[in-house]
Amino acid sequence: MPKRVLTGTVVSDKGDKTVVVRVERRVKHPLYGKIIKLSKKYHAHDEGNAYRAGEQVRIEECAPVSKLKTWTVIDRIGAAKAAVVEIEDVQTDPAKAAKGAKGSAKKAKAEDVAAADA
């Protein structure tokens, strides 16, 4: 009997030699006909702790390694997407920064009132 192979996204890599992989499948609803996504999480064995959260991986069915782990990670399909980091420009004097924010809010509110009157 051939071993099942699934493709999914690593959700957690916090366990030692273990990753949690979410596998999504698309199914047509039996009554309404709408395509819906169903997902299931699998605990998979990662011998070298090589895989990180967010990566696309393939997992293969294997003999039970532990109570929850019956899958092994075969290989990486795609790398994790980089998180977008937004950097704010902070002024050195906190009093001026707070005063400037309040002033711009009042100015914006005054502009909104003027636009509503027109």
N, C-alpha and C positions, 0 to 999 in steps of 0.2 A: 504494500500500500504506500503510495507516494506521500511525502510530507507536505503539509500545507505551507504556503508562503504568502505572507500578507505585507502590505506596505502601509506605513503610518508615520506619525510625528511623535518624537520623544517629548513627553510632557514633563517628566521628572527624572533626574539623574542623582537624587540624593542618597539612595541606598548604595551600599558597597557591592560592586559587581552586578548591579541591577538597574535597569531603566524601565520606566513605565511608558508604553507606546500606545497612543490613541489611534485606532483604525476607524476611518469613516467609510460608510457605504451609502449609496443612494438607492432608495427604494420607492417604488410607486405605491401610493396609498390605495388600498384595495377598493374603497368605496368612492372617494373623491377624485382619484387619479392624479393628485398633486405629487410631484417628486419631493421627497423629504430626505434629510440626512440623518442617519442613525450612526452612533459611534459607540465603541466599546474599548475599554482599556485592557491591555495585556502586560503582565510583568515578564520581562525578557532578560536573559542572562547576558551580561556584558563583561567578559573575562578581564579585559584590560582597562576598564573604566574610560573607554575611548570616546564615548558618545555623549553629547551635551543636549540640553533642552532646546527644542526648536528645530532640530535636524530631522530630515526625512530619512527613514531607515527601512530595510526589509528584515522581517523576522521569520524564522522557520520553526515549525513544530518540532519538539524533541521529547525525550524521556524526562520525567519530572526531576528538576534540580532541587526544588524545595516545595513547600506547601503551595505557594502561589505560582512559582516559575515553571512553566512547561514550554517556554519558547526561548530561542537563542537568536541574537542579532547576527545577521549574515554580513551586511555591508551598508554603507552610507550612500544614499541616493543624492541628497541635496544638503548643502550647508545651512546652518541657522541664519535667519535673517537678522541683520544688524538693527539694534534699537535706535530710534531717532532721538538724539539728545538736543534739547533746546537750551541755549545759554542766554540768560537775561543780563542786561547791562545794569549793574547796580551802582548807584552813586555812593560816594564815600561818606557823606553826612546823612544819617538816617532821618533826621528832622526835615531836611530839605526834600528827601525822597518822599516822605509821607505827605508833606505840604504840597509837593508837585502833583502827586496822585489825586489828592482831594481837589486841587484847583482844576485839573483837567476834567474831573468828573462833573464839577459844577458847571464848567464851560460847556461840556457836552450836553448836560441837562438843559441849560439855557438855550442852546441851539435847537434842541428838540422842541422846546416850548415855542420858540419863535417860528419854527417850521409849521407847527400845528396851528398857530394863529393865522398864518398866511393863507 
